[in-house]
Amino acid sequence: MAKNEYLMRHDKVCTHLHYSICKALGTETTDKWYTHIPKPVYEEGDVTMLWNQAVHTGREVTANRPDIIINKKRENMHADRCGNTRR
């Protein structure tokens, strides 16, 4: 297979994964996964999902463009000395 065909197949698999994550998060999507076109940024409540975005780090990284990044903001939590958490 040519390099372009591998990339197209890879992107289709990632599109299906992205579609499944969107459905699980309750984000509005198409009825069929193969008609789903991922947006670069999805924000749903406290969850942000990035599609094919470059990640900037403090050092040089050649593979700095992961397929999907999911960031969930958490509530501030406090742990006491016994390990019990409370909000």
BELTA-V705261 format. One record per backbone hydrogen bond with DSSP energy under -0.5 kcal/mol. NH is the residue of the N-H (numbers start at 0). CO is the residue of the C=O. If there is no record, write none. Layout:
nh=[NH & NH]
co=[CO & CO]
//
This chain:
nh=[5 & 6 & 7 & 8 & 9 & 10 & 11 & 12 & 13 & 14 & 15 & 16 & 17 & 18 & 19 & 20 & 21 & 22 & 23 & 24 & 25 & 25 & 26 & 34 & 35 & 37 & 41 & 43 & 46 & 47 & 48 & 49 & 50 & 51 & 51 & 54 & 55 & 56 & 63 & 68 & 70 & 72 & 72 & 77 & 79 & 82 & 85]
co=[1 & 2 & 3 & 4 & 5 & 6 & 7 & 8 & 9 & 10 & 11 & 12 & 13 & 14 & 15 & 16 & 17 & 18 & 19 & 20 & 21 & 22 & 21 & 31 & 32 & 35 & 48 & 46 & 43 & 70 & 41 & 68 & 39 & 49 & 66 & 63 & 53 & 54 & 61 & 49 & 47 & 45 & 70 & 85 & 83 & 79 & 77]
//
